[in-house]
Amino acid sequence: MKSKARKPSKLQRPRGGISRIRYEGEWYLDEFTSAIISAGKIAADIPAEGENGEKDTVTVTAVSIDNGKTYTGNYRYMGNSYDPGQVEFVRTTQADGVDVFKGRWIANTGERDSWILEVAPQE
């Protein structure tokens, strides 16, 4: 029995962007190069600094159940410099193709503040 030929899947290349996170009243800006987004999911690895100044990476993973309008998920510092927590984003796409995720982070302690991810258009 012959198997049906499948269409090749369209591979998504990682996209770069900017992370703006507010913590204790100050905004922190980091650039990243490894975000993958779809109508159902966003995943990004963002270089960060740990509590003691050491280099770390925060991984954000969130899913959408409304076809890419809102996303909920979590963040985790890979070097365990901070405890993991939750994220909530609303996605908009600008005229220039930049996907903007505006929302907030929520620490397990209940602390929360703003987080904005701007992801460059797919090349």
C-alpha positions as CSV (number, residue, x, y, z in Angstrom):
1,M,0.0,0.0,0.0
2,K,1.3,3.4,-1.0
3,S,1.3,6.1,1.6
4,K,-0.1,9.5,0.6
5,A,2.4,12.2,-0.1
6,R,2.3,14.9,2.6
7,K,2.8,18.5,2.0
8,P,6.1,19.7,3.5
9,S,5.4,21.7,6.7
10,K,6.4,25.3,6.7
11,L,9.2,25.6,9.1
12,Q,9.2,28.7,11.3
13,R,12.5,30.3,11.7
14,P,13.3,31.9,15.1
15,R,12.5,35.6,15.1
16,G,14.2,38.4,17.0
17,G,12.8,41.2,19.1
18,I,12.8,43.3,22.2
19,S,11.6,42.4,25.7
20,R,10.5,45.3,28.0
21,I,9.8,44.2,31.6
22,R,9.0,46.4,34.5
23,Y,10.3,45.3,37.9
24,E,10.2,47.4,41.1
25,G,9.1,50.5,39.2
26,E,11.9,50.4,36.6
27,W,11.8,49.2,33.0
28,Y,14.4,46.7,31.8
29,L,15.1,46.2,28.1
30,D,16.7,43.0,26.6
31,E,17.1,41.9,22.9
32,F,16.4,38.3,21.9
33,T,16.9,36.3,18.7
34,S,15.0,33.1,19.4
35,A,11.2,33.6,19.4
36,I,8.7,31.4,17.6
37,I,5.1,32.5,17.4
38,S,1.9,31.2,15.9
39,A,-1.8,31.6,16.3
40,G,-1.6,29.0,19.1
41,K,1.7,29.6,20.9
42,I,4.6,31.9,21.6
43,A,8.0,30.6,22.9
44,A,11.0,32.9,23.4
45,D,14.4,32.7,25.1
46,I,15.5,36.1,26.4
47,P,18.9,36.8,27.8
48,A,18.6,38.2,31.3
49,E,20.6,39.0,34.4
50,G,20.2,37.1,37.6
51,E,19.8,38.5,41.1
52,N,23.5,38.6,41.6
53,G,24.4,39.9,38.2
54,E,25.1,36.5,36.6
55,K,24.0,35.8,33.0
56,D,20.8,33.9,32.7
57,T,18.0,33.1,30.2
58,V,14.3,33.5,30.8
59,T,12.1,31.2,28.8
60,V,8.6,32.4,28.1
61,T,6.0,29.9,26.8
62,A,2.4,30.8,26.4
63,V,-0.6,29.3,24.4
64,S,-3.7,30.9,22.9
65,I,-7.1,29.3,22.8
66,D,-8.7,32.2,20.8
67,N,-6.6,31.9,17.6
68,G,-3.8,34.3,18.6
69,K,-5.6,37.2,20.4
70,T,-4.7,36.4,24.0
71,Y,-2.0,34.1,25.4
72,T,-1.4,32.6,28.9
73,G,1.5,30.6,30.1
74,N,4.6,30.8,32.2
75,Y,8.2,32.1,32.4
76,R,11.2,30.3,33.9
77,Y,14.7,31.5,34.5
78,M,16.9,28.6,33.3
79,G,19.7,29.3,35.8
80,N,17.1,29.4,38.6
81,S,18.1,32.9,39.6
82,Y,14.4,33.8,40.1
83,D,11.4,31.7,40.8
84,P,9.1,30.8,37.8
85,G,5.8,32.5,37.4
86,Q,2.9,33.1,35.0
87,V,2.4,35.4,32.0
88,E,-0.6,36.9,30.3
89,F,-0.4,38.7,26.9
90,V,-2.7,40.4,24.4
91,R,-1.3,40.2,20.8
92,T,-1.5,42.9,18.2
93,T,0.2,43.1,14.9
94,Q,1.5,46.5,13.7
95,A,1.3,47.7,10.1
96,D,5.1,47.0,9.7
97,G,4.5,43.3,10.7
98,V,5.9,43.5,14.2
99,D,3.9,41.3,16.6
100,V,3.4,43.1,20.0
101,F,2.5,41.1,23.1
102,K,1.4,43.4,25.9
103,G,0.7,42.0,29.3
104,R,2.0,41.1,32.6
105,W,4.1,38.7,34.6
106,I,2.8,37.3,37.9
107,A,5.3,35.8,40.3
108,N,4.4,32.9,42.6
109,T,4.6,35.4,45.5
110,G,1.7,37.4,43.9
111,E,4.0,40.2,42.8
112,R,3.1,41.4,39.3
113,D,3.9,44.0,36.8
114,S,4.0,44.8,33.0
115,W,5.8,42.9,30.3
116,I,5.9,43.8,26.5
117,L,7.4,41.6,23.8
118,E,8.0,43.1,20.4
119,V,8.7,40.3,17.8
120,A,10.1,41.2,14.4
121,P,8.3,40.1,11.3
122,Q,9.1,36.7,9.7
123,E,11.7,37.1,6.9
